[in-house]
Amino acid sequence: MQSSNFPLFFGIIAASLTLSATLVPAVRLLALRWQIVDRPEAAARKVHELPTPLLGGWVIFLSTLIVIGAVRYFNLADFSTIPLKLFLGIILAMVIIIIGGTLDDKYNLQPQEQVIFPIAAVIVVLSAGLNIGFITNPFGGLGEVIYIPHWLGLAITAIWLLGLMYTTKFLDGLDGLVSGVAAIASLFIFLASLRWDVPLSATGIWALILSGAALGFLIFNWQPAKIFLGEGGSILIGFLLAVLSIITGSKITTTLLVLGLPALDVIWVIIQRLRNGQSPFSGDRRHLHYRLMAWGLSKKQVVWLLYLIAAIFGLLGFISSSFDKMILVVCLVVLMAVISGLLKIKK
């Protein structure tokens, strides 16, 4: 990384952070005026005490869109890894997600209605050319990468996108949790781009923009939160992290390590719900952050613990080889199993 790029990096993250923080009051006012708020009495699993404005996803959407648009317009980054068709496809998918999330925040859509928008977003970016074409060979010796058939790459890409979108959606249960983890994950995607991608890669810059936007939002989303991400925000963050991890040198494993514990938690919860004859989309307090609270930790302690785990595994993944990353993924699975064995669900 050239030191001459530091002022640009600092300026970009400062711009997205400032814009994000500046947009929050206006979005919050609109949410209150339109009565798009999350009421604690709406569901037993809610842990906040006062009605809180939603629509925070618009802050993430607008701040990332405006700054990446300015970066492209003023030619401040290399967009060779994001062709115009894919760039526009990502923007269109973001629009679909934020509109769907807004409708859900306002009208409390049913799960079968909610899922239409993430699926549509996935179809759009796949049609625009997003595809996992290879994976790094963790064992070496047979070549540095293993190429994947196109149809299989599309299937893996779709699963990855939907998996990360629903990971951040289900993770969004405590003030500041998703926005903080998003800042950590996108920062590691940016750092990974400096080691692999072209100089001043637009994918890395976009990740840096997302990190700044998440930090700016976190100022108002920290406990007690003055605004929530809402459906659109939580899913949009997962979508952007998934997309950027693919086009930033396919740094999927690094991203997975940051979000590994929440992702495994989603799988664990879905299995538990299905075993009990429940819908996998039904709301309850089975998620890890709720179980940690039931175990005796405060809301802030849970958030800081999950930040710490995300940062540690992200750092280890960043400095590790492909084979070592596989070992770290196994360690995450073991950690999840140990935590699930220790924690007991409060019925």
Secondary structure as UniProt FT lines:
FT   HELIX           3..5
FT   HELIX           6..33
FT   TURN            34..35
FT   STRAND          37..38
FT   HELIX           40..42
FT   TURN            44..45
FT   STRAND          52..53
FT   HELIX           57..73
FT   TURN            74..75
FT   TURN            80..81
FT   HELIX           84..107
FT   HELIX           111..114
FT   HELIX           116..127
FT   TURN            128..129
FT   STRAND          134..136
FT   STRAND          145..147
FT   HELIX           150..171
FT   TURN            172..173
FT   TURN            175..176
FT   HELIX           177..196
FT   TURN            199..200
FT   HELIX           202..221
FT   HELIX           230..247
FT   TURN            248..250
FT   HELIX           252..275
FT   TURN            276..277
FT   TURN            280..281
FT   HELIX           288..294
FT   TURN            295..296
FT   HELIX           299..319
FT   HELIX           322..342
//
